[in-house]
Amino acid sequence: MYRPPYQRTPELSRGARVLALLLVLCMSVFTARAQNHHYSQFYTAPVSMNPALTGAFDGIFRVNANQRTQWLSVTKPYLTFGIGADGALYKNHKRQELFALGGVVTTLKAGDVGYTSTQAMLSASFIKYVGRQNHHKIGIGAYAGMFNNFFDLAASSWDEQFQHNHYNPQLDPGEQFLTTKQFYFDCGAGLFWSYSPNKTNTFQLGVAASHLNQPKETFGTTNERLPVRYNLHFLSRIALTPNVALEPMAVASLQRSFYEAVLGTNIEYFQRKNSYTTLFSIGGGVFYRWNDAIIADIFFDWQNLRVGVSYDVNVSPFRVATHGRGALEVSISYIFRKKSVTRTGKEPCPYDVM
């Protein structure tokens, strides 16, 4: 998310406050029936959330990694690891536009059968400032990549292999695995709009769609085409004082009859080295995954490095299944900036850094 240079905190206009309220209300209409895994710290993996966000940051190159351990009390917890990198290949400060490329690899693993799902994708985006005073920024992007799912058949067991309440692995499970296909090509697209009414506040709204080609998976005698999945996100940063900012955020997903929503806010205290460079910041917040979990997170920034930790506390109605089985998540990101500022008065124009 774009973090503009510091100046004296101005008052938000009435129109900007109304806009922020409307966006949050729009996000809150989604209820949740979680289908697939998502990062609780969704804002730390922006390219995975929306390919249009590739390169949408203050700097020239960004790397990030996320690790999540879900269902901590089971024998084989659900493990997720993702790593990504993105940056601008082309910038034109005169025309206030850029073209960026990025890549993301995500691996999920769970269960005694060693079920593994691996995604590798490349993304590209075009981002441009618009308006006479460059208060608005729009971006469009797309991704393409491969998915591969795998599990160990030898480690699995089936109902047909239980006889008189005893498990016999020599019995035929009656499943046809020769037609199983778990490797497929995938693609998607997205766009976002960002509004900065002044140099200390910003609001961002985006929408993305994945599985646009509706790839086909086969398992035994079952053929299934993955339906298109839609993601909607809202990110914001509102300076309350010269050293404190509020960051309301939300994300929602919809895929056929499955839908999910996470919303909440972080609050951040930051200390500046000078009027452009932040020396460090620390903060945290609370989020709610609708009808599923309460998420608490903390984070710490040191110049260009950010580390975040979060934990999900289950409040799902599936009380017996989810009791005591939370999720711990750790994220880390680093931005290589275009230009360092050694003293006040040498800052670049705020719109020269995209």
Long-range contacts (C-beta under 8 A, 24 or more apart in sequence): 1-43, 1-46, 1-56, 1-57, 1-202, 1-204, 1-235, 1-237, 2-56, 2-57, 2-58, 2-137, 2-194, 2-196, 2-202, 2-204, 2-354, 3-58, 3-237, 3-278, 4-58, 4-196, 4-199, 4-200, 4-202, 4-350, 5-199, 5-275, 5-276, 5-347, 5-350, 6-199, 6-200, 6-242, 6-272, 6-275, 6-276, 6-278, 7-199, 7-200, 7-275, 8-242, 9-200, 9-239, 9-240, 9-241, 9-242, 10-198, 10-200, 10-201, 12-197, 12-201, 12-238, 13-197, 16-195, 16-197, 16-201, 16-203, 19-195, 19-203, 20-203, 20-236, 20-238, 20-248, 23-203, 23-205, 23-234, 23-236, 24-234, 24-248, 24-250, 24-263, 26-234, 27-232, 27-234, 27-250, 27-251, 27-252, 27-261, 27-263, 28-250, 28-261, 28-263, 30-232, 30-252, 30-254, 30-259, 30-260, 30-261, 30-290, 31-259, 31-261, 31-290, 31-291, 32-259, 32-260, 32-261, 32-262, 32-289, 32-290, 32-291, 32-292, 33-257, 33-258, 33-259, 33-260, 33-291, 34-258, 34-260, 34-289, 34-292, 35-253, 35-255, 35-258, 35-260, 36-253, 36-255, 37-68, 37-70, 37-78, 37-80, 37-108, 38-251, 38-253, 38-260, 38-262, 39-66, 39-68, 39-80, 39-82, 39-329, 39-331, 40-68, 40-262, 40-287, 40-289, 40-293, 40-295, 40-297, 40-310, 40-312, 40-327, 40-329, 41-66, 41-297, 41-308, 41-310, 41-329, 41-331, 42-233, 42-249, 42-251, 42-262, 43-235, 43-249, 43-251, 44-306, 44-308, 44-331, 44-333, 45-82, 45-84, 45-104, 45-331, 47-84, 47-86, 47-102, 47-104, 47-123, 47-143, 48-82, 48-84, 48-104, 48-106, 49-206, 49-208, 49-231, 49-233, 49-251, 50-141, 50-190, 50-191, 50-192, 50-206, 50-207, 50-208, 50-231, 50-233, 51-102, 51-123, 51-124, 51-125, 51-141, 51-142, 51-143, 51-188, 51-189, 51-190, 51-208, 52-125, 52-127, 52-139, 52-140, 52-141, 52-189, 52-190, 52-191, 52-192, 52-206, 52-208, 53-125, 53-139, 53-141, 53-190, 53-192, 53-206, 54-86, 54-100, 54-101, 54-102, 54-123, 54-124, 54-125, 54-141, 55-86, 55-87, 55-88, 55-98, 55-99, 55-100, 55-101, 55-102, 55-125, 55-127, 55-354, 56-100, 56-125, 56-127, 56-137, 56-139, 56-192, 56-194, 56-354, 57-335, 58-335, 58-337, 58-353, 58-354, 59-87, 59-304, 59-335, 59-336, 59-337, 59-338, 59-353, 60-87, 60-88, 60-336, 60-337, 60-338, 61-85, 61-86, 61-87, 61-335, 61-336, 62-86, 62-87, 62-333, 62-334, 62-335, 62-336, 63-333, 63-334, 64-331, 64-332, 64-333, 64-334, 65-331, 65-332, 65-333, 66-329, 66-330, 66-331, 67-329, 67-330, 67-331, 68-327, 68-328, 68-329, 68-330, 69-327, 69-328, 69-329, 70-312, 70-325, 70-327, 71-110, 71-325, 71-327, 72-324, 72-325, 72-326, 72-327, 72-328, 73-324, 73-325, 74-325, 75-112, 76-110, 76-111, 76-112, 77-110, 78-108, 78-109, 78-110, 79-108, 79-109, 79-110, 80-106, 80-107, 80-108, 80-109, 81-106, 81-107, 82-106, 82-107, 86-123, 87-336, 88-354, 91-354, 93-352, 95-128, 96-128, 96-129, 96-134, 96-351, 96-354, 97-126, 97-127, 97-128, 97-129, 98-126, 98-127, 98-128, 98-354, 99-124, 99-125, 99-126, 99-127, 100-124, 100-125, 100-127, 104-145, 111-151, 112-155, 113-151, 113-152, 113-153, 113-155, 113-156, 114-150, 114-151, 114-152, 114-155, 115-149, 115-150, 115-151, 116-149, 116-150, 116-151, 117-147, 117-148, 117-149, 117-150, 118-147, 118-148, 118-149, 118-150, 119-145, 119-146, 119-147, 119-186, 120-145, 120-146, 121-145, 121-146, 121-186, 127-354, 129-351, 129-354, 134-351, 135-195, 135-196, 135-197, 136-193, 136-194, 136-195, 136-196, 137-193, 137-194, 137-195, 137-196, 137-354, 138-191, 138-192, 138-193, 138-194, 139-191, 139-192, 139-194, 140-189, 140-190, 140-191, 141-189, 141-190, 141-191, 142-187, 142-188, 142-189, 142-190, 143-187, 143-188, 143-189, 143-210, 144-185, 144-186, 144-187, 145-185, 145-186, 145-187, 146-183, 146-184, 146-185, 146-186, 147-182, 147-183, 147-184, 147-185, 147-186, 147-215, 148-182, 148-183, 149-182, 149-183, 149-217, 150-182, 153-177, 175-220, 176-220, 176-221, 177-220, 179-218, 179-220, 179-221, 180-218, 180-219, 180-220, 181-216, 181-217, 181-218, 182-217, 182-219, 184-215, 184-216, 184-217, 185-213, 185-215, 186-210, 186-211, 186-213, 186-215, 186-226, 187-212, 187-213, 188-212, 190-231, 192-233, 199-350, 200-239, 200-245, 201-236, 201-237, 201-238, 201-239, 202-236, 202-237, 203-234, 203-235, 203-236, 204-233, 204-234, 204-235, 204-236, 205-232, 205-233, 205-234, 206-232, 206-233, 207-231, 207-232, 207-233, 208-233, 227-255, 227-256, 228-255, 229-253, 229-254, 229-255, 230-254, 230-255, 243-269, 243-270, 243-271, 243-272, 244-268, 244-269, 244-270, 245-270, 247-283, 247-285, 249-287, 260-289, 260-290, 260-292, 261-289, 261-290, 262-287, 262-288, 262-289, 262-290, 262-295, 263-287, 263-288, 263-290, 264-288, 264-295, 266-297, 266-299, 268-299, 270-301, 273-303, 274-341, 274-343, 274-344, 274-347, 275-344, 275-347, 276-341, 276-344, 276-347, 276-348, 277-303, 277-340, 277-341, 278-303, 279-303, 291-315, 291-316, 291-317, 292-316, 293-326, 293-327, 304-334, 304-335, 304-336, 304-337, 305-332, 305-333, 305-334, 306-331, 306-332, 306-333, 306-334, 307-331, 307-332, 308-332
